Amino acid sequence: MNIPKAVPRMWKADEMMYQTLRGAKLTAQMDSKMIRSTLNRMRCIEMKRIQIGALYMFSYVSKDFLEILKHFEEMLDSEDEDEMEERTTLTGRLQS
């Protein structure tokens, strides 16, 4: 099963900005409302990306899983048909 991987380049710039702002806040103890709101916004963006990635992975895996289930269902249906044909061809009529 081929599972897509996250693109690290997409995360690199945001992660660097987040770490820089977080480091600046921890070292200088700045209580600027703008820095706090920027950090919160970046956390929200990061969580949204993780959620979107998780939904994509779940839908991708679910699609493959559904295809496998359909295949097994078709196999069971064909076995039932074969069994029915065997019962009718051996005796010439259906016996239950």
C-alpha positions in Angstrom: 0.0 0.0 0.0 1.5 3.3 -1.0 1.1 5.9 1.7 1.9 9.6 0.9 4.6 11.4 3.0 4.4 14.9 4.3 6.5 17.5 2.4 9.2 18.8 4.8 9.8 22.0 2.8 6.3 23.1 3.6 6.9 23.0 7.3 10.5 24.4 7.4 9.8 28.1 7.2 6.9 28.1 9.6 8.8 25.9 12.1 11.8 28.3 12.0 9.6 31.3 12.6 7.8 29.6 15.4 11.1 28.5 17.1 12.6 32.0 16.7 9.5 33.7 18.2 9.3 31.2 20.9 13.0 31.6 21.7 12.7 35.4 21.7 9.8 35.2 24.1 11.6 32.8 26.5 14.9 34.7 26.5 13.7 38.3 26.8 10.4 37.6 28.6 8.6 39.9 26.3 4.9 40.1 27.1 4.0 41.8 23.8 0.4 41.2 22.8 1.6 41.0 19.2 4.1 38.2 19.9 1.6 36.2 21.9 -1.0 36.5 19.2 1.5 35.6 16.5 2.6 32.5 18.5 -1.1 31.5 19.0 -1.8 32.0 15.3 1.2 29.9 14.3 0.1 27.1 16.7 -3.4 27.2 15.2 -1.9 27.0 11.6 0.3 24.1 12.6 -2.6 22.2 14.2 -4.8 22.8 11.1 -2.0 21.4 8.9 -1.7 18.4 11.1 -5.4 17.8 11.1 -5.6 18.2 7.3 -2.8 15.8 6.9 -4.4 13.3 9.3 -7.7 13.5 7.4 -5.9 13.0 4.1 -4.1 10.0 5.4 -7.3 8.5 6.9 -9.2 9.0 3.7 -6.4 7.5 1.6 -6.1 4.4 3.9 -9.9 4.1 4.0 -10.1 4.1 0.2 -7.6 1.3 0.0 -9.3 -0.6 2.8 -12.7 -0.3 1.1 -11.3 -1.6 -2.1 -9.9 -4.6 -0.3 -13.3 -5.2 1.4 -15.1 -5.0 -2.0 -12.6 -7.5 -3.4 -13.4 -10.0 -0.6 -17.1 -9.4 -1.0 -16.8 -10.2 -4.7 -14.8 -13.4 -3.9 -17.5 -14.5 -1.4 -20.2 -13.8 -3.9 -18.4 -15.8 -6.6 -17.9 -18.7 -4.1 -21.7 -18.7 -3.3 -22.5 -18.7 -7.1 -20.1 -21.6 -7.6 -21.6 -23.6 -4.7 -25.1 -23.0 -6.1 -24.0 -24.1 -9.6 -22.5 -27.3 -8.1 -25.7 -28.2 -6.3 -27.9 -27.6 -9.4 -25.6 -29.3 -11.9 -25.1 -32.5 -9.9 -28.7 -33.3 -9.2 -30.4 -31.3 -12.0 -32.4 -29.4 -9.5 -31.9 -27.3 -6.4 -32.1 -29.3 -3.2 -32.2 -27.4 0.1 
